[in-house]
Amino acid sequence: MTIKIKEVTTRKMLREFIHLPAKIHRKHTNWVPPIYMDEWTYFNPKKNRAFEHCTTVLYIAEKDGGTVGRIMGIISRQYNEAHEVNDVRFCYLETYEDQVVFNALVDAVAIWAGKYGIGRIVGPLGFSDKDPQGWLIEGYNEPIVIASNCNYAYMNKFAEEMGFSKEVDLVVYQIPIPDELPEFYKSIFKRFTTRENKLYLKEFTNRRQIRPYIYKVLALVNLTFSGIYGFVPFTLKEMKDFANRYLYLINPRFIKLVLNENDEVAAFLIAMSHISEGIQKSKGYLLPLGFIPILTAGRKSKQLNLLLGGIAPEYQGRGLDVMMGIKLIESAKRAGKTIIDSHLELETNLKVRAEMEKMGGKVYKRYRIYQKVL
């Protein structure tokens, strides 16, 4: 049948775009739907400030009267200029097991990007590395956490058949929460807490307490993530959007900050309960009662997922990561957690990976970002 590639220009087409993955993954037991309330905000240029510094396009593929694929193309002008690259990113690419549809969607983005003089296509990669990135190449049957892709193995095969090659891999560690902390962590923690110090740990019991620190934390994200692959700094408006997108899902007890004498954030660590089973039960809808299985899943889950962490350059190497990690483990144990998911770490981030492995962590999922010269 003839494949038609159409740019998404109406609300009806956007609905097709947003809801297509649920049809493709209908028999995929490990797939987790998005939270659809967030999806409508994310793909709305009037509400998602990331559109302001990017050139974008959305396409759907139609065959035999039905929608059979989708893709988003993003030219991040800000990232390209800062890193002196000339890339278009593809993301949210979904198809049934059909190489022809896959190729047609990628070609559509390549042709569109060519009008802007783009020389290379990379992905899956969204507006920033905080969006789902990479496709699973190992660990297809492991739990999928929020803001992570879940794909069939055939997507990697299609990419390779089309001439894509590896850009970078990202690994995910599974770390057991120990009954007893390793002695080397205890000694670092003791040294930190007994010496003369103008830093102190800040913990929370409700979301209202967190709000005065949101912009300070995300400003530190901008500083500490500046060299991370795919990262684009938050604007003030994007900070608000990001906080609204995730804060309501996070138990405040899993947020740890280190503050200096001026109440400035020197370091932060943010984690959240694994809620994917609840999202599956809610089918991605919070209302009218979808939030109940999500909250229940968070309470019952034995897994804690790391989201973000960073230390200001002038405070690195002083044990702040150990102090926050110990306090997070204490909170996790009180909540009945037994396992930590590291979320995605660049394979080249050897320092962080060494810390994960020192705690007994093992790689149990691997994602790949691809590239192809146009």
Secondary structure, 3 states (H helix, E strand, C coil): CCEEEEECCCHHHHHHHHHHHHHHCCCCCCCCCCCHHHHHHHCCCCCCHHHHHEEEEEEEEEECCEEEEEEEEEEEHHHHHHHCCCEEEEEEEEECCCHHHHHHHHHHHHHHHHCCCCCEEEECCCCCCCCCCCEEEECCCCCCCCCCCCCCCHHHHHHHHCCCEEEEEEEEEEEECCCCCCHHHHHHHHHHHHCCCCCEEECCCCHHHHHHHHHHHHHHHHHHCCCCCCCCCCCHHHHHHHHHHHHHHCCHHHEEEEECCCCCEEEEEEEEECCHHHHHHHCCCCCCCCHHHHHHHHHHCCEEEEEEEEECHHHCCCCHHHHHHHHHHHHHHHCCCCEEEEEEEECCCHHHHHHHHHCCCEEEEEEEEEEEEC
